[in-house]
Amino acid sequence: MSARRVPSGPGRVPARRAVPPFDPELGVVLAALGEEAREPLTPENLAARQERDAASRPRPTAEELRADGRFEVTEFRVPGPPGGPEVTLVSARPSGLVGPLPLLYYLHGGAMVMGNAWSVLPRILSEWALPLELAVISVEYRLAPLARYPQPLEDCYAGLVWAAGHAAALDIDADRIVVAGKSAGGGLAAALALLARDRGGPGLLGQLLLCPMLDDRGSTFSSHQMTGLGMWDLTSHTTAWQALLGDRYGDPDLPPYAAPARATDLSGLPPAYVEVGSAEMFRDEDVAYANAIWQAGGRAELHVWPGACHGFDGLAPRAALSRDARDARTRWLRRLLAQSGGTGADGRQA
């Protein structure tokens, strides 16, 4: 990987820095984690971390995801981008529902170097698909550094085009597709919204961006303020972006589809939900992205959860802050569907 680094510029903070405190419940969980869990990602340990993640991260089977018949689950292998391999899509929906259903097109996290399409589905199905009567497709995109930009994004786009083009067979509503993701998946979802807009691809109802990884430059105040703290810092951030971009890391002309924070035109995008913690390095880039959408005349709902670290709701799912965050996401999705003519699981206008 290239060793080229981007100057930190005005984002640099003094050696003696004030930092926002962690939420008390999250702070207890963070303190209890071992050193191995908080070890930064580096070029030297990347391969070992990928192996460890692949071995330890849950990968439920289709039968397990069906949860004794509560959900219908199908895996598809669909045409990938030109010159690329097929893309695996995991499609799931509550059993017995007559469609066409809105679709949540979900891109998993893992810093572009880890994760899989299956592990995220149990929570998504229970928290969103059931109460909101949604179909879900989770995408198994290629991972860096074996696949570099634009390959992972093109996998996601190819799957989106296929799903929209096969809406009738999938029993989904092609006019009610929400792209969503967390961390690296949130960055991919933002990039996918830009790409679909500029290619005249499938129209999107919304974009749900959870602590999205948007900016390769590592130059924000929060990226330096929070380094060495929480679950993700500037060392890990640099390693992941180098893995994705290779020799293009640090390129001043990097396209916005690679790093959406580079976008200069955020007009014409679907409504966005942007969530981030006050005590994580992505804070400033995510707040700036929501602000840029507003400045372009678009719609964005921004939540900065006080004292939240990166991935806080996965670390401490029962914490009050995590429950509030999940409720806020669900309310936004419910409103978005209601505005497009959807109904809730109880038959009332959602």
N, C-alpha and C positions, 0 to 999 in steps of 0.2 A: 504494500500500500504506500501511496505517496506520503512523504513526511511533511509536505508543504502545509503551513499553518496560516490562518487568517489573522491579521493583527487585531487585537482586542479593542483598540481605539477607546471611545468614550465609555464603553461598558466596563472597563476595569475599575475595581474598587480598592480602597486602601487595604493594607495588610491587616490592620485592626478594623474589622468590619462589624457593623451591627446587622443582625439577621432577624427576620420575623420568627417568633417562637413557634414550635410545633404545637398543634392541638394536644391537650393533655393525654387523651386516650391514645392518640397516634404516637405520642412521644414514648409511652410505655412499651408499645409494640416495637418501635424502632430500637429502643434500648435493649430489648430482649433478643434481638436478632444477632446471630453470630457474625464474626468477621467475614466468613466466607460468603454469606448472603449479601454483605454490603461491599464486597471487593469490587473496585472499579473494573470496567471492561477495558482491556488493553489489546494492542495487536499481538502481544505475546501470549495472552491467555484466551484469545478469541476462539480458537479451534476447540480448546478444552471446554470452554463454557458452552459452546454449541452442542458438543457431545453430551455434556451433563444435562442440558435443557431437553434435548431430544429423548434422553433416557428417563427423565423425571417428570416432565410435563404431562398431565393427563391427555389421553387421546381416546376418548370414548368411541366405541363402535356405533354403527347405525342402530343396532338392536338396543344398545344401552341408551342411546338418545331417544329412542321411541318411548321409553319410560312406561312400560306395560301398556302401550297402546294410546298414551295421551297425545303423542305426536306422530305425524307421518314424516318419515325421513328417507331421502333418496340422494345418492351420490351420482353426480354427472361428470363425465370427462368431455369437455367441449373444445372446439377449435380455439387454439391460442392465437397470439399475434403473428403476423407474417414472419415466417422463418423460425418461429418458436414452437415449443412443445404444447401439447394439450394442457388445458387448465382444469383442475378438479374443483368442482363446486359442491358444497354440502347444502342441500335444500331441506328445510324443515318447516312444519306448520302444525298448528293444533289440529287434532283429528276431528273429522266430522263437519268442518266448516265449509259452507258453500261460498265460493269466491265469485268474482275475482277479489283477492285480498291485496291490501297494500304490501309492499315489499321493503324489508330492511336489508340492504345489501351491505354486509359487514366485513370489515378488513381487520384482521387480528393484529395485536401489538407484538413487541419483541425486538424493537430497535432495528428493524429491517434484517436482522441476522438470526432471529430465533422465533419460536412460536409455531402454531399450526391452526388449521381451520376448525378443528373439532373441539379443542379444549374450551373455547369460549362459548360454545352453544348451550350447555345446561343453564347457565345464568341468564343468557339472552332469552331463551325459550320461556323460562319461568317468570322473569321480570317484565318482559315486553310482549312476546308473542301471544301468551295466553290472555293477559288482561286487555290487550289492545287489538287482539285478533289480527295479528300480523303473520305474513309469511317471512321467512328468513333465508337468506343465502349467505353462507360464509365461504370465503375464497382462500384456496391454498395457493398463494403466489410464491414465486421463486425467491430465495433468500440470498442476500449478500454474504460474503464477497464472491461466491460462485456466480451469482447473477447480479450484475451492476445496472445502475440506472441506464436506460429506461425500462429494463426487462420486468421488474416486479410491477411497476405501474401499468405497463402494457398488458400483463397478465390480468390485472384487475379490470382494465378497460375492455379487453376481449370478453371476459365473463359477463360484464355489465351489458354489452351489446347483445350477447347471446341471450341473456335472460329477458331483456326487453323484446327481442325479436321472437321469443318463444313464450310470450306472456299467456297466450290462450292455452297452450299445452300445460303450462305450469299453474294455471288458474290464478294468475296475479294480474294486478292492474298496472299496466305500463305507464300510466299517467301519475302513479302514486308510489314512486320509488324514492326512498331515503337512503343516502349513502352514510355509513357510520363507521367509526373506528376509534380505538384508544391508542395513544402514544404514537408509535410508528404508523399504526393503522389509521389514526386520526389525521396524520400528515398525508397518507395515501388518499384518504377520503377527500381532503381538501384539494389535493392535486387532481383527483378524478373529476371533481366538480368543475375545475378550471378546464381540464381536457375535454370533457363532454360539451362544455359551452363553446370552446374554440373549434372543435371538430364538427359541431352540429350533431352531436351524438344524442343518446337518450335524454329526454328532459327529466329533471330531478325535482322532486317535491321539497327536499330539504337535505341538509348535511349536519350530522351529529358528530361534533369534534371534541373528543374527550382527551384532555391534556395532550393536544396534538404536537408532534415533532415537526416543526415547520421551517426552521432556520439553520442552515449548515454553518453559519459564520461564527457562532460562539462569541458574539460581540455585545450581547445585551448586558445590562447591569445585573440582572438576576442570574445569568449564567455564571458570572464570577462571584456574586454574593453568596450563592448556595453551593459552590463547588466544595466537595469533600463532605457534604451533609446529605442526609436523606438517602434515597435509593438510586439516584441518577445524578451524575455531575458532569463537569466539563470534560474530564478525562474519558469517561464512557461515551459521552456525546461525540467527541472528536473521533474516537475509534469507530463508532457506528457510521458516521458520515463518510469517513475515509473508506470503510468497507463498501459502502454503497456507490460512492462516486469514483473511487480509484484515482487515476491521474487528473480527473476533473475536479477533485477536491480543491477548494480555494479559487476556482475559476470565477473571475468577476462577471462573466457573461453566462453563468449557469442559468438555464431556463427555469421559470417558475414552477413547471411541472415536476422538477427535481426537488425544489425547496420552495413551497408556496409563499413563504415570507418574502421571496424575491419579486413577487408579482407587483406590477405597477398599475394594473387595471383589475379591480375587483368588482366591476359593474356586471350586471346581468347574471349574478349567481343566485342559487336558491337560498332561502332563509337558512341561517346557520345558528346552531347552538354551540357555544364555545365554553368549555369548562377547564379550569386549571386551579392549582393550589397556590396560596400566597407564599408557601415555603418550599417552592421547587424552582429549578432553573428555567423551566419553560414559561414561567409566569409572564415575563415581559414580552416575549415574542407572540404569545397567544393573545394577550390583551391588545397588542398592537394590531394583530390580524383582525380582531373584532372591530377595532376602531377604524381600520382601513375600509372595512365593509361598510360601516356607517358613512364614512366620508365619501364613498362611491355611490351613496344613495340606496344601499341595500339594507336587508333586515338581518340582525344578529342579536341573540340573547347571550349575554356574557355572565358567567358565574366564576368568581374568584373565592374559593373556599378558604376561610381564615385558618392558618396553621396546618393546611393540608400539604403533604409531601406527594411526590410522584407515585401514582398507583395506589393512593391511600385506601380506596374502598376495597381493593383486593387484599391489602395487608390487614385491614381491620374492618371487615364487613359489618360487624355489629356496632361499631362506634356510631354515636349520634350524628357526627358529621357525614359519615358514609350513608346513613339512612336518609339524611336530608338531601344529599346529592342524588341518590337514586330516585327519590320522589320528584325532584326538580326535573330530571331528565324525562321521566315518564309523563309529567304534566306537559312539558313542551311537546313531546311526541303526540300526546292526546289532543292538544290544541291544534297542532299542525294538521292532523288527520281530520279533525272537525271542520277546519277551514276549507278542506278539500272535499267535504261531503261525506266523511266517514262516520261510523257509529261505534259506540263502545260495546264491550262484551255483554252488557246488560240490555242492549237494544236501544238505549238512549243515545242522543247525539253525543259524540265523544267529547 
